[in-house]
Amino acid sequence: QVQLVESGGGSVQAGGSLRLSCAASGLTVSASCMGWFRQAPGKEREVVAKMDTYGTGVYGESVKGRFTISRDNAKNTVDLQMNNLKSEDTAMYSCAAIRGTSSSYCRSPDRRAGDYSYWGQGTQVTVSE
């Protein structure tokens, strides 16, 4: 049984930082396409960052240069370091996984939320001005 559990959300002022963590069980993060998504009220879910099995990160345009995705193979976790947060980053952030996929499939810009088989419950990030 696959479980993804996010932690690290909270409230922060604009310009601040937060670090989200996704702890996985039932799958190996280094053998999976791991993604971080976010959804704000009234908006579509969007991919924030994703990492393929080689450890290559791919980022959404709005977070490039500010967010960094990383993984800890020993702990089987995937983290999202978020710096220089803006009010528009306020959203529910969720971790998701596609197990046993190729790196090219993972990195493809055609990947959508519906391609991910496993999801965490989400963690709220609120950024105030």
TORKOL-4160 file (C-alpha; in steps of 0.2 Angstrom, whole numbers, padded with zeros to 4 digits, m for minus):
129
<pt num="1" X="0000" Y="0000" Z="0000"/>
<pt num="2" X="0007" Y="0017" Z="m0005"/>
<pt num="3" X="0006" Y="0031" Z="0006"/>
<pt num="4" X="0013" Y="0049" Z="0004"/>
<pt num="5" X="0013" Y="0060" Z="0019"/>
<pt num="6" X="0017" Y="0079" Z="0017"/>
<pt num="7" X="0023" Y="0090" Z="0031"/>
<pt num="8" X="0031" Y="0107" Z="0033"/>
<pt num="9" X="0017" Y="0119" Z="0028"/>
<pt num="10" X="0012" Y="0134" Z="0037"/>
<pt num="11" X="0010" Y="0153" Z="0037"/>
<pt num="12" X="0025" Y="0164" Z="0032"/>
<pt num="13" X="0027" Y="0182" Z="0027"/>
<pt num="14" X="0031" Y="0187" Z="0009"/>
<pt num="15" X="0050" Y="0185" Z="0006"/>
<pt num="16" X="0051" Y="0171" Z="0019"/>
<pt num="17" X="0055" Y="0152" Z="0017"/>
<pt num="18" X="0047" Y="0135" Z="0020"/>
<pt num="19" X="0053" Y="0118" Z="0017"/>
<pt num="20" X="0040" Y="0104" Z="0013"/>
<pt num="21" X="0043" Y="0086" Z="0015"/>
<pt num="22" X="0035" Y="0071" Z="0007"/>
<pt num="23" X="0038" Y="0054" Z="0016"/>
<pt num="24" X="0034" Y="0039" Z="0005"/>
<pt num="25" X="0030" Y="0021" Z="0010"/>
<pt num="26" X="0026" Y="0007" Z="m0002"/>
<pt num="27" X="0036" Y="0014" Z="m0016"/>
<pt num="28" X="0054" Y="0020" Z="m0018"/>
<pt num="29" X="0056" Y="0039" Z="m0022"/>
<pt num="30" X="0072" Y="0036" Z="m0032"/>
<pt num="31" X="0063" Y="0024" Z="m0043"/>
<pt num="32" X="0048" Y="0035" Z="m0046"/>
<pt num="33" X="0043" Y="0051" Z="m0054"/>
<pt num="34" X="0039" Y="0062" Z="m0039"/>
<pt num="35" X="0030" Y="0078" Z="m0041"/>
<pt num="36" X="0024" Y="0093" Z="m0030"/>
<pt num="37" X="0008" Y="0101" Z="m0035"/>
<pt num="38" X="m0002" Y="0116" Z="m0028"/>
<pt num="39" X="m0020" Y="0121" Z="m0030"/>
<pt num="40" X="m0026" Y="0138" Z="m0024"/>
<pt num="41" X="m0045" Y="0141" Z="m0022"/>
<pt num="42" X="m0053" Y="0144" Z="m0038"/>
<pt num="43" X="m0038" Y="0139" Z="m0048"/>
<pt num="44" X="m0033" Y="0124" Z="m0057"/>
<pt num="45" X="m0020" Y="0112" Z="m0050"/>
<pt num="46" X="m0003" Y="0116" Z="m0056"/>
<pt num="47" X="0014" Y="0107" Z="m0056"/>
<pt num="48" X="0027" Y="0116" Z="m0045"/>
<pt num="49" X="0041" Y="0104" Z="m0047"/>
<pt num="50" X="0045" Y="0086" Z="m0051"/>
<pt num="51" X="0060" Y="0075" Z="m0050"/>
<pt num="52" X="0064" Y="0060" Z="m0061"/>
<pt num="53" X="0073" Y="0044" Z="m0056"/>
<pt num="54" X="0090" Y="0052" Z="m0060"/>
<pt num="55" X="0087" Y="0066" Z="m0048"/>
<pt num="56" X="0084" Y="0079" Z="m0061"/>
<pt num="57" X="0072" Y="0092" Z="m0056"/>
<pt num="58" X="0060" Y="0101" Z="m0067"/>
<pt num="59" X="0051" Y="0117" Z="m0062"/>
<pt num="60" X="0036" Y="0127" Z="m0066"/>
<pt num="61" X="0039" Y="0144" Z="m0073"/>
<pt num="62" X="0032" Y="0153" Z="m0058"/>
<pt num="63" X="0044" Y="0146" Z="m0046"/>
<pt num="64" X="0060" Y="0144" Z="m0056"/>
<pt num="65" X="0075" Y="0151" Z="m0046"/>
<pt num="66" X="0065" Y="0151" Z="m0030"/>
<pt num="67" X="0060" Y="0133" Z="m0026"/>
<pt num="68" X="0071" Y="0118" Z="m0026"/>
<pt num="69" X="0066" Y="0100" Z="m0026"/>
<pt num="70" X="0077" Y="0087" Z="m0018"/>
<pt num="71" X="0076" Y="0069" Z="m0011"/>
<pt num="72" X="0084" Y="0059" Z="0002"/>
<pt num="73" X="0085" Y="0041" Z="m0004"/>
<pt num="74" X="0090" Y="0034" Z="0014"/>
<pt num="75" X="0074" Y="0042" Z="0021"/>
<pt num="76" X="0064" Y="0039" Z="0006"/>
<pt num="77" X="0058" Y="0057" Z="0006"/>
<pt num="78" X="0056" Y="0071" Z="m0007"/>
<pt num="79" X="0058" Y="0089" Z="m0001"/>
<pt num="80" X="0053" Y="0106" Z="m0008"/>
<pt num="81" X="0063" Y="0121" Z="m0002"/>
<pt num="82" X="0053" Y="0137" Z="m0005"/>
<pt num="83" X="0062" Y="0153" Z="m0004"/>
<pt num="84" X="0057" Y="0171" Z="m0007"/>
<pt num="85" X="0039" Y="0166" Z="m0005"/>
<pt num="86" X="0026" Y="0177" Z="m0013"/>
<pt num="87" X="0007" Y="0179" Z="m0009"/>
<pt num="88" X="0003" Y="0170" Z="m0025"/>
<pt num="89" X="0012" Y="0155" Z="m0018"/>
<pt num="90" X="m0003" Y="0153" Z="m0006"/>
<pt num="91" X="m0011" Y="0136" Z="m0010"/>
<pt num="92" X="m0013" Y="0118" Z="m0004"/>
<pt num="93" X="0003" Y="0109" Z="m0009"/>
<pt num="94" X="0002" Y="0090" Z="m0013"/>
<pt num="95" X="0015" Y="0077" Z="m0016"/>
<pt num="96" X="0012" Y="0064" Z="m0030"/>
<pt num="97" X="0020" Y="0049" Z="m0038"/>
<pt num="98" X="0021" Y="0039" Z="m0053"/>
<pt num="99" X="0029" Y="0023" Z="m0049"/>
<pt num="100" X="0042" Y="0014" Z="m0061"/>
<pt num="101" X="0042" Y="0027" Z="m0075"/>
<pt num="102" X="0055" Y="0032" Z="m0087"/>
<pt num="103" X="0064" Y="0049" Z="m0084"/>
<pt num="104" X="0059" Y="0056" Z="m0101"/>
<pt num="105" X="0041" Y="0052" Z="m0097"/>
<pt num="106" X="0043" Y="0060" Z="m0080"/>
<pt num="107" X="0051" Y="0076" Z="m0087"/>
<pt num="108" X="0039" Y="0078" Z="m0102"/>
<pt num="109" X="0029" Y="0094" Z="m0101"/>
<pt num="110" X="0014" Y="0084" Z="m0106"/>
<pt num="111" X="0013" Y="0076" Z="m0089"/>
<pt num="112" X="m0003" Y="0081" Z="m0080"/>
<pt num="113" X="m0010" Y="0078" Z="m0063"/>
<pt num="114" X="m0020" Y="0064" Z="m0069"/>
<pt num="115" X="m0004" Y="0054" Z="m0074"/>
<pt num="116" X="0001" Y="0053" Z="m0056"/>
<pt num="117" X="m0006" Y="0037" Z="m0047"/>
<pt num="118" X="m0003" Y="0041" Z="m0029"/>
<pt num="119" X="m0006" Y="0057" Z="m0019"/>
<pt num="120" X="m0004" Y="0064" Z="m0002"/>
<pt num="121" X="m0017" Y="0073" Z="0008"/>
<pt num="122" X="m0009" Y="0090" Z="0006"/>
<pt num="123" X="m0001" Y="0103" Z="0017"/>
<pt num="124" X="m0007" Y="0121" Z="0017"/>
<pt num="125" X="0005" Y="0135" Z="0013"/>
<pt num="126" X="m0001" Y="0153" Z="0017"/>
<pt num="127" X="0010" Y="0168" Z="0012"/>
<pt num="128" X="0005" Y="0185" Z="0019"/>
<pt num="129" X="0011" Y="0202" Z="0013"/>
